[in-house]
């Protein structure tokens, strides 16, 4: 392959989240913590840089959903399903908390190195590279605030408004 572009697998945020979900789900019955951390590292390394922000916020949710599914399946055949489910969720979440923190922190740290601040700047509309002078003038004009006219959001319920 020629050129200066870096070849390699790049996932979208959705693909990386699904990969994290599958790795965590497969590892949950055996080693839930290390499987989750490994999934977090793999996901943040394989995601496209433009999707880092979407990925960084999802690991805790993925861990919770996987724990919910696994404990629900485990509780199906139990004598007291609700008690088994509740105790299983409590045990899984409390024992997985250090791993959850580690996986989330590593995801954030690796994403930061890979360009997360640029994604946050883009989301906030902050300054990027210095734009041309004409572009700056257009941005200044576009940022002016035009208030809505009075009564714009007032509904007209029965025919005409009272002031008409």
Secondary structure as a PSIPRED ss2 file (coil, helix, strand):
# PSIPRED VFORMAT (PSIPRED V4.0)

   1 X C   1.000  0.000  0.000
   2 X C   1.000  0.000  0.000
   3 X C   1.000  0.000  0.000
   4 X C   1.000  0.000  0.000
   5 X C   1.000  0.000  0.000
   6 X C   1.000  0.000  0.000
   7 X C   1.000  0.000  0.000
   8 X C   1.000  0.000  0.000
   9 X C   1.000  0.000  0.000
  10 X C   1.000  0.000  0.000
  11 X E   0.000  0.000  1.000
  12 X C   1.000  0.000  0.000
  13 X H   0.000  1.000  0.000
  14 X H   0.000  1.000  0.000
  15 X H   0.000  1.000  0.000
  16 X H   0.000  1.000  0.000
  17 X H   0.000  1.000  0.000
  18 X H   0.000  1.000  0.000
  19 X H   0.000  1.000  0.000
  20 X H   0.000  1.000  0.000
  21 X H   0.000  1.000  0.000
  22 X H   0.000  1.000  0.000
  23 X H   0.000  1.000  0.000
  24 X H   0.000  1.000  0.000
  25 X H   0.000  1.000  0.000
  26 X H   0.000  1.000  0.000
  27 X H   0.000  1.000  0.000
  28 X H   0.000  1.000  0.000
  29 X H   0.000  1.000  0.000
  30 X H   0.000  1.000  0.000
  31 X H   0.000  1.000  0.000
  32 X H   0.000  1.000  0.000
  33 X H   0.000  1.000  0.000
  34 X H   0.000  1.000  0.000
  35 X H   0.000  1.000  0.000
  36 X H   0.000  1.000  0.000
  37 X H   0.000  1.000  0.000
  38 X H   0.000  1.000  0.000
  39 X H   0.000  1.000  0.000
  40 X H   0.000  1.000  0.000
  41 X H   0.000  1.000  0.000
  42 X H   0.000  1.000  0.000
  43 X H   0.000  1.000  0.000
  44 X H   0.000  1.000  0.000
  45 X H   0.000  1.000  0.000
  46 X H   0.000  1.000  0.000
  47 X E   0.000  0.000  1.000
  48 X C   1.000  0.000  0.000
  49 X H   0.000  1.000  0.000
  50 X H   0.000  1.000  0.000
  51 X H   0.000  1.000  0.000
  52 X H   0.000  1.000  0.000
  53 X H   0.000  1.000  0.000
  54 X H   0.000  1.000  0.000
  55 X H   0.000  1.000  0.000
  56 X H   0.000  1.000  0.000
  57 X C   1.000  0.000  0.000
  58 X C   1.000  0.000  0.000
  59 X H   0.000  1.000  0.000
  60 X H   0.000  1.000  0.000
  61 X H   0.000  1.000  0.000
  62 X H   0.000  1.000  0.000
  63 X H   0.000  1.000  0.000
  64 X H   0.000  1.000  0.000
  65 X H   0.000  1.000  0.000
  66 X H   0.000  1.000  0.000
  67 X H   0.000  1.000  0.000
  68 X H   0.000  1.000  0.000
  69 X H   0.000  1.000  0.000
  70 X H   0.000  1.000  0.000
  71 X H   0.000  1.000  0.000
  72 X H   0.000  1.000  0.000
  73 X H   0.000  1.000  0.000
  74 X H   0.000  1.000  0.000
  75 X H   0.000  1.000  0.000
  76 X C   1.000  0.000  0.000
  77 X C   1.000  0.000  0.000
  78 X C   1.000  0.000  0.000
  79 X C   1.000  0.000  0.000
  80 X C   1.000  0.000  0.000
  81 X H   0.000  1.000  0.000
  82 X H   0.000  1.000  0.000
  83 X H   0.000  1.000  0.000
  84 X H   0.000  1.000  0.000
  85 X H   0.000  1.000  0.000
  86 X H   0.000  1.000  0.000
  87 X H   0.000  1.000  0.000
  88 X H   0.000  1.000  0.000
  89 X H   0.000  1.000  0.000
  90 X H   0.000  1.000  0.000
  91 X H   0.000  1.000  0.000
  92 X H   0.000  1.000  0.000
  93 X H   0.000  1.000  0.000
  94 X H   0.000  1.000  0.000
  95 X H   0.000  1.000  0.000
  96 X H   0.000  1.000  0.000
  97 X H   0.000  1.000  0.000
  98 X H   0.000  1.000  0.000
  99 X H   0.000  1.000  0.000
 100 X H   0.000  1.000  0.000
 101 X H   0.000  1.000  0.000
 102 X H   0.000  1.000  0.000
 103 X H   0.000  1.000  0.000
 104 X H   0.000  1.000  0.000
 105 X H   0.000  1.000  0.000
 106 X H   0.000  1.000  0.000
 107 X H   0.000  1.000  0.000
 108 X H   0.000  1.000  0.000
 109 X H   0.000  1.000  0.000
 110 X H   0.000  1.000  0.000
 111 X H   0.000  1.000  0.000
 112 X H   0.000  1.000  0.000
 113 X H   0.000  1.000  0.000
 114 X H   0.000  1.000  0.000
 115 X C   1.000  0.000  0.000
 116 X H   0.000  1.000  0.000
 117 X H   0.000  1.000  0.000
 118 X H   0.000  1.000  0.000
 119 X H   0.000  1.000  0.000
 120 X H   0.000  1.000  0.000
 121 X H   0.000  1.000  0.000
 122 X H   0.000  1.000  0.000
 123 X H   0.000  1.000  0.000
 124 X H   0.000  1.000  0.000
 125 X C   1.000  0.000  0.000
 126 X C   1.000  0.000  0.000
 127 X C   1.000  0.000  0.000
 128 X C   1.000  0.000  0.000
 129 X C   1.000  0.000  0.000
 130 X C   1.000  0.000  0.000
 131 X C   1.000  0.000  0.000
 132 X C   1.000  0.000  0.000
 133 X H   0.000  1.000  0.000
 134 X H   0.000  1.000  0.000
 135 X H   0.000  1.000  0.000
 136 X H   0.000  1.000  0.000
 137 X H   0.000  1.000  0.000
 138 X H   0.000  1.000  0.000
 139 X H   0.000  1.000  0.000
 140 X H   0.000  1.000  0.000
 141 X H   0.000  1.000  0.000
 142 X H   0.000  1.000  0.000
 143 X C   1.000  0.000  0.000
 144 X C   1.000  0.000  0.000
 145 X C   1.000  0.000  0.000
 146 X C   1.000  0.000  0.000
 147 X C   1.000  0.000  0.000
 148 X C   1.000  0.000  0.000
 149 X C   1.000  0.000  0.000
 150 X C   1.000  0.000  0.000
 151 X C   1.000  0.000  0.000
 152 X C   1.000  0.000  0.000
 153 X C   1.000  0.000  0.000
 154 X C   1.000  0.000  0.000
 155 X C   1.000  0.000  0.000
 156 X C   1.000  0.000  0.000
 157 X C   1.000  0.000  0.000
 158 X C   1.000  0.000  0.000
 159 X C   1.000  0.000  0.000
 160 X C   1.000  0.000  0.000
 161 X C   1.000  0.000  0.000
 162 X C   1.000  0.000  0.000
 163 X C   1.000  0.000  0.000
 164 X C   1.000  0.000  0.000
